[in-house]
Amino acid sequence: MPAFRDLTGKQFGRITVLSRAESRGKQTYWLCQCSCGTEKEICAYNLTKGLTNSCGCLSVEKFTDRSKTHGLSSSREYQIWMGIKARCTCETNSAYKYYGAKGVKVCDAWLNSFEQFLADMGEAPEGMSIDRIDVSGNYEPSNCKWATQEEQANNKTNNRFITWRGKTMTAAQWGRKVGLCSHTILRRLRDGWSVDRTLTIKNGNTGALL
């Protein structure tokens, strides 16, 4: 387990960390103050990876300038915002059955304002898209982050988490680690194999351990 890093007093762009905030799931949060005076709780990952440099005011300023010539509707963030609203509120949307029909909602602040969505999330880093920390939860500031495709795949509700030798990972992650297809791992477990046998026997090998 990585050593705890105290961010109190550290500065990240316009952000100054004031104190530790309550954790949310496995995510550590810090109470921060932006140079504009706004206080906001921000995920430690977003701070240390350079994904959040202000309370959102910096992104709004950039997009306000950009919209004078191109318009916000052409931005990737705007399309993401429209997408989460569509799959949660529009019954004719192809993804509605996985979101709105299952009770997933967009918080009122985001539903009614792209500017507020942008202020809370900031610009989408290259190669990342919006992801819910709790996959059964709503689209709201405390439950959303920008994530890579691999992170999103590991967060899907149909992933099976497997604990082996003191470590817990998804079937796909174990597959990459031990050199097996995730479908093979899941099939073996469904057939009654032990976790140890599942992850230590190569494809086509009926008994010899790695």
N, C-alpha and C positions, 0 to 999 in steps of 0.2 A: 504494500500500500504506500503511495507517495506521501512524503512528509507534508504536514499541514503548512500552508504558506499564509502568513499574516499579511494582509494587504492594507491594514490600517495606515492612513497617511500617504499611501502611494497615489501617484497621479497618472492617469491614462487619458491623454488628450485634454479635453475640457473637464474631465471627471477627477474628483478627489474623493478617495475612500474615507468615510467617517468611522464606520464600525461594522461589526459582524451582524448580519441579519439572520432571520430564521431560515434554515435550509428547507428546500422543497424537493422531496424525494431524495435522490442522490446528488442533487445540485446544491452547491454552496452559494449563498447570496450575501452581498454586502450593501449596506446603506451608503449611498454616494451622494455627493453634491456636485452639480454642474456649475460651470463658471457663470451661467445665466441666473443661478440662484435656486434652481429646481432640485429637490431631493428625490431620489429614486432608488429602489432596491434593484441591483443588477447582478446577474449570474457571474461568478468568478471566472468561468471558462471564457465568457465573452470579453471580460476585461483583459485577461492575460494573453488571449490570442489576438487582441487588437480589433475585435469585432464591434466593440462599443466604445466610442470616444466622446460621447456627449449624452445628454438626457434624451436626445432626439432632435434638438434644435439645429444641430449642424446639418443633419440630413434634410430637414425642412428648408433650411436656407439654401442648400445646394439645389434642391428640387424646385424651389420657388424661382431661382434664377434660370434654371433649365426650362421651366414651363413657359417662360416668356417667349421662347422661340420654338419649342417643340411640343409643349403640352404634357401634363402628367400622364395622360392616358397612354402615352407611348412607352412609359417606363416599365421595366420588368416587375418592380414592386407593385405597381398599379394592377398589372395583370394577375399577380399572385393574390392580391386583395380581392379582385373580382372573382377569382376562382374559388376561394374559400367561401365567399358569400353564396355563390351559385350552388356548390355542392351541399350546402347546409340549408338553403332556403328554397331552391327551385326544384320542384318535384319532377320536372321534365329533364333535369340534368342527369347524365348517365351515371354519375357518381353519387347521386342523392341517396340511393339505397344503402350506401356504406357510411353515410354521414348524417344528413338530416333525418332520414328514416330511423336511425338508431339513436336519435336524441342529441346528436352533436350540434352545438349552437355556436354562433359568433357573438361575442359579448357586445352589448349595446354601443359601447364607445367606438368599437371598430366597425360595427355594422352601419353606423351612421356617419362615419368620417374616415376617409382615406388618410387625411392629414394626421389623425390621432394614431392610426395603425402605423404610419411611417415614423411618427415621433417615438412610439414604443419599441418598434422593431429595428429602426435604422435601415440603411441600405443593405440589400442582400449581397453578401460576399460572393465573389466569383465561384461558380460551381456548387453553390448551396441553395437550398430552398427551405420553405417553412416546414417545421415539424412540431408535433405536439409531444411534450414530455410524457404525459399520461395519455396513452392512445384512446382511452375512453372519455377523456375530458374535452372541454370546449376550446375553441380558439379565443384565447385571452392572453394578456401580457404575462401572467404568472405561469402559463402552461405552454408557451411557444418559444422556439429558438430557431436560428438558422442552422441547418445540418447538412452534412454531405450525404450523397446517395447511399453510402455504406451504413452510416448512422441511421438513416431512415429505414433501411432494410432490416436492421437489427431491432428496430422498434415496432415492427409489424405485429399485429395481434396473433397471427398464425405461426409465429416463431416459437420453437420449443427450446427452452433453456435447459442445458445439461450440466450437471456438476460432476467433475471428475478430478480426483487428486487435489481437492481443495480449491478448485477454480471453476467458476460458472461462466459459460459462454453459450451462444446459440449453436445450433447444429451446423450452420454455415461457417461460423468461426472455427469450430472444432475441425470441420472438414478441411479448411485451409491449413490448419496447424498440423494435422496428422496425415494429410494427403489422401483424403477420402471424399467422395461426393456426398453432399448433405442428404440427398435422397437415399443413398445407401445406409447412412447412419440412422435415419428415421425408420427405414424399412426393417433394419436389424432390431431396433428397439421394439417396433410393433410385433416382430416375430418372437419376442421374449428374450432376446440376448441381453446379457448384463452390459452395463455401460463400459466396464473395463474391457470386456471381450469385443464389444462394438468398435471401440476406438483403437484397439491394439492389433487387430487382424487385418491384413491387407486384402484388397479385392482379389477374389479367387483363391485365397488361402483358407483352408478349413480348420486349421488348428494351430499353426505356428505363430507365436507372438512376435511382434516387432522387437 
